[in-house]
Amino acid sequence: MNTNQQQLEHVLDLLCQLADRQITIFLPADKKEQIPYIKKEIIKTLDKIPDYVDPSVIAIQHDNWLFNDYEE
């Protein structure tokens, strides 16, 4: 089962691929601050995504790892 945090981390990873953003995040030590931190990084990454993304790139990423990482 996936936690909300794992799902958000996965979303961030996908968005970073689309934005061509290479990042390493260091989560805050306080557990209550971790999800808000990831959400802020998602928003920063969304602003870096170009207005046009080739749909074939999204489809390849989707097929290759969007679902494969989180099989139950």
C-alpha positions in Angstrom: 0.0 0.0 0.0 1.2 3.5 -0.8 1.2 6.3 1.6 0.2 9.8 0.6 3.8 10.8 0.9 5.0 8.1 -1.4 2.4 9.1 -4.0 3.4 12.7 -3.8 7.1 11.8 -4.2 6.2 9.8 -7.3 4.2 12.8 -8.7 7.2 15.0 -8.0 9.5 12.5 -9.8 7.2 12.4 -12.9 6.9 16.2 -13.0 10.7 16.6 -12.7 11.1 14.3 -15.7 8.7 16.5 -17.7 10.4 19.7 -16.5 13.9 18.3 -17.1 14.6 19.2 -13.5 17.3 17.2 -11.8 16.8 17.5 -8.0 17.6 15.7 -4.8 15.4 16.6 -1.9 16.2 16.3 1.8 13.0 16.1 3.7 12.6 18.0 6.9 13.2 16.0 10.1 9.8 16.9 11.4 7.3 14.4 9.9 4.6 17.1 9.9 6.6 19.3 7.6 7.5 16.6 5.0 4.3 16.6 2.9 4.0 20.4 2.8 7.7 20.5 1.6 7.0 18.0 -1.2 3.9 19.9 -2.2 6.0 23.1 -2.5 8.6 21.3 -4.7 5.7 20.1 -6.9 4.5 23.6 -7.4 8.0 24.8 -8.2 8.4 22.0 -10.7 5.0 22.7 -12.3 6.3 26.3 -13.1 9.3 24.8 -14.9 7.3 22.6 -17.3 7.2 24.0 -20.8 3.8 24.9 -22.2 4.1 22.1 -24.7 5.2 18.6 -23.8 5.4 15.9 -26.5 2.6 13.5 -25.7 4.8 10.5 -26.8 7.2 11.4 -24.0 4.5 11.3 -21.4 3.2 8.0 -22.8 6.6 6.4 -22.6 7.2 7.6 -19.0 3.7 6.6 -18.1 4.0 3.1 -19.5 7.5 2.5 -18.1 7.4 3.6 -14.6 4.3 5.4 -13.4 2.5 2.2 -12.4 5.4 -0.2 -12.4 7.0 1.3 -9.2 4.0 0.8 -7.1 2.7 -2.7 -7.8 0.9 -4.3 -4.8 
